Amino acid sequence: MTSTANPKAVVFFAALFPQFIDPALPFWPQFLVLSATYIAMDGAFLTGYGAGAHWLSQRLKGEARRWLDRIGGSCMILAAVLLGMKNAASR
């Protein structure tokens, strides 16, 4: 459902799906197979990312977790500052 609201996914499908659809065959069965394949692959990757994040969060405790939070927070602040500087420079 989230992919349907994502403009990048819509462009991706508009560029990718026509290459695999044979105009001589019925459209909907081909479209459903391609969609099911995408959903299965996306679900597998997202499950892998989630499992990896869970595994990492279980391993990082105490001081290591605190440093990871500090580094991650610092990167977010740096990204916000750089984005602010970019917008100020474009005016």
Residue, then its C-alpha position, 0 to 999 in steps of 0.5 A: m500500500t505504501s508503494t502506491a503512494n510513493p511517486k518513485a515507485v509509480v515511476f519505477f513501475a511505469a518504466l519497468f512493467p511495460q518491458f515485461i508485458d507481452p501485448a499479444l497476451p491478456f494484460w491482467p494476468q501478466f500484471l498480477v504476476l509481476s505485482a505479486t513478484y514485486i510484493a514478495m521480493d519487497g516483503a522479503f527485503l523489508t523482512g531482512y532489513g527488519a531482522g537485521a535491525h532487530w539483531l543489531s539493536q539486541r547486540l548494541k547495549g550500554e555504551a555502544r548504544r549511547w555512542l551510536d545514538r550520538i553519532g546518528g544524532s550528530c549526522m542528522i543535525l549536520a544534514a539539517v544544517l547543510l540543507g539549511m545552508k543550501n536553501a539559504a544560498s539558493r535565495 
